[in-house]
Amino acid sequence: MSKYYIYQPRNFGNEYTTIVVHDAEEERRINEWYDNLNSHEGKSFYRVTVKELREMVSSEKHARKYDQAFSGYCNPNDPMTVDEFLIPNDNY
């Protein structure tokens, strides 16, 4: 069963990365990465439900249509894998 997490690099509500976790090893790696950040100030990392994720997709679609200045800073409809998030960005 997949789990979904949100990582916000700054305290900015609509700027986040959605990450899908497929197994316990990936969950361990992503949690270890977050625990080892130099600073958590202004950053957040938390699990979301599928229902919450669907609501985020809906909010982002609405923003892209009606409030474009505040859209496009997140990926709720296309979650990254743990490897996509950690390795290419040298986050791990």
Phi and psi in degrees as a GROMACS rama.xvg file:
@    title "Ramachandran Plot"
@    xaxis  label "Phi"
@    yaxis  label "Psi"
@TYPE xy
-78.6943  148.122  SER-2
-121.727  152.083  LYS-3
-121.173  137.951  TYR-4
-127.071  152.783  TYR-5
-116.64  132.226  ILE-6
-117.412  122.796  TYR-7
-111.785  113.899  GLN-8
-74.9466  -20.2418  PRO-9
-137.842  166.948  ARG-10
-82.6117  67.1981  ASN-11
-135.398  110.241  PHE-12
-50.3155  -39.5314  GLY-13
-104.161  18  ASN-14
-112.128  104.031  GLU-15
-157.544  163.828  TYR-16
-117.383  131.638  THR-17
-94.58  132.142  THR-18
-124.781  132.299  ILE-19
-100.525  134.184  VAL-20
-116.725  126.055  VAL-21
-99.2211  -22.1307  HIS-22
-153.001  175.835  ASP-23
-63.3904  -35.189  ALA-24
-66.0769  -44.5121  GLU-25
-63.0168  -40.2419  GLU-26
-63.4723  -40.5887  GLU-27
-61.3764  -45.7167  ARG-28
-63.0049  -44.4837  ARG-29
-70.4559  -37.5391  ILE-30
-68.3336  -39.061  ASN-31
-62.6046  -42.9066  GLU-32
-56.8914  -49.405  TRP-33
-66.0062  -40.7576  TYR-34
-63.3649  -27.3375  ASP-35
-94.8485  5.10616  ASN-36
-60.2426  144.496  LEU-37
-62.1689  -35.1127  ASN-38
-146.014  138.131  SER-39
-101.245  1.29955  HIS-40
-60.63  121.524  GLU-41
80.0716  -4.83642  GLY-42
-105.807  152.745  LYS-43
-145.552  151.794  SER-44
-145.408  119.411  PHE-45
-152.766  157.155  TYR-46
-84.6137  143.569  ARG-47
-125.421  153.967  VAL-48
-83.4621  167.169  THR-49
-62.2905  -38.989  VAL-50
-60.9031  -46.1929  LYS-51
-62.1652  -39.5147  GLU-52
-62.9805  -42.3125  LEU-53
-62.0483  -39.0833  ARG-54
-65.461  -36.9073  GLU-55
-65.9611  -39.9205  MET-56
-61.0179  -45.6457  VAL-57
-61.959  -43.6922  SER-58
-62.8166  -41.0138  SER-59
-67.3645  -40.674  GLU-60
-61.9355  -41.2656  LYS-61
-63.0679  -45.2814  HIS-62
-62.9213  -40.0565  ALA-63
-65.1255  -27.6967  ARG-64
-86.4944  -40.8729  LYS-65
-114.09  -15.6539  TYR-66
-144.914  63.4362  ASP-67
-60.3611  -25.962  GLN-68
-64.9216  -22.962  ALA-69
-113.272  29.0443  PHE-70
-127.188  168.09  SER-71
85.9633  8.84984  GLY-72
-105.305  13.7996  TYR-73
-148.034  170.523  CYS-74
-136.088  49.9212  ASN-75
-64.0415  -25.9941  PRO-76
-90.334  -2.11124  ASN-77
-144.408  70.6665  ASP-78
-60.9033  143.209  PRO-79
-82.5651  151.626  MET-80
-78.571  167.689  THR-81
-60.081  -44.0263  VAL-82
-63.2276  -42.4175  ASP-83
-60.3112  -37.9337  GLU-84
-76.3789  -46.8088  PHE-85
-79.9146  -50.6174  LEU-86
-76.4558  -53.3833  ILE-87
-61.9972  -29.4731  PRO-88
-92.6446  8.12306  ASN-89
51.6461  35.4774  ASP-90
-83.8975  -14.4401  ASN-91
